[in-house]
Amino acid sequence: MFMRNAIRRELRVAFSRKAQPVWFRIAKWMVAIGISVLLWATPYFWLWTLGALGSGLTVHFVWRWKTKGWTRPWGGWADIEAAQQD
């Protein structure tokens, strides 16, 4: 039960419209896909992929630590009700 609530909270925060504007999400994916296409045929593709994954997980866990599990604003995130509606 706890795990289901935690996953539900993570997804709600990830897809919150208050966390990032739609144009930023689109631009972020365009940059990631563009760099991946450029690096596809090079030996650096997997280095880029693993580095991006590691960086993303690091930022995610630091953010969760600083926001006490998405329950406090930190660094501009103001969608507190997304985390408190469990």
N, C-alpha and C positions, 0 to 999 in steps of 0.2 A: 504494500500500500504506500509506504514512504517513497519507494523508488518511482512509482507511477506519478505521485504528486511532484516529485523532483523533476522528472522528465517533462511533465506538463508545464511546470513553471519555466524550465529552460526554453521550451518551444515558444511559450507565450512571450518571453523576453526577446527571443531571437526574431520573432515575426512581428514585434510591436512596431506600429507606425510612428511612435514617438521617439524611438531609439535612433533611427536613421531615415532620412528622406528617401523616397523611391529613386530619385535621380542619382543619389549617391550609391545606392545598392547596384543599380544598373551600371554605373561607371566602374565600380569596384570589380564586378564580374567581367566587364569588357577588358579591363586592364589585366586581370588574372588569365583570362582565356587568350588574350593577345600575346602575353609573355610566354605562355605555354606553347602556343603555335610557333613562335619564333625559336624556342629552345627545343622543340620536339626532336629534331634530327641531330642534336648535339649531345655530347656526353654529360652536359650539365642539367639535362631535363630532370633526372631523378634527384639530383642535388637541390634544384629549385623546388621540386614538389615536397621533399622531406623538410627542407628549410621553411617553406611556407606553412606546412602542417605544424611543425614545432613552434614557430613563432605565434601562430594562431592559438594553439593550446596554451602557451605561456601567457599571452595576453588575456585569454579567457579565465584562467585560474587566478591570475593576479587581480583581475576585475572582480571576480566572485569573492575573493578574500577582502578586497577593499570595500565592497558593498555589503558585506556580511550576507552573502547568498542572495543578491538582488533585492535586498530589503531597504537599502539606504542609497541616496543619490551620491555619486562620486564622478567627477569629470564630465558633468553636463548631462548625465542621464536623469530624466525627471519622471519616468513612467513607473512610479512607486506602486500605483494601483494594480499594475500587471503582475507584480510579485505577491501582492497581499490578498488576492482573490481566491486563494485555495480553500 
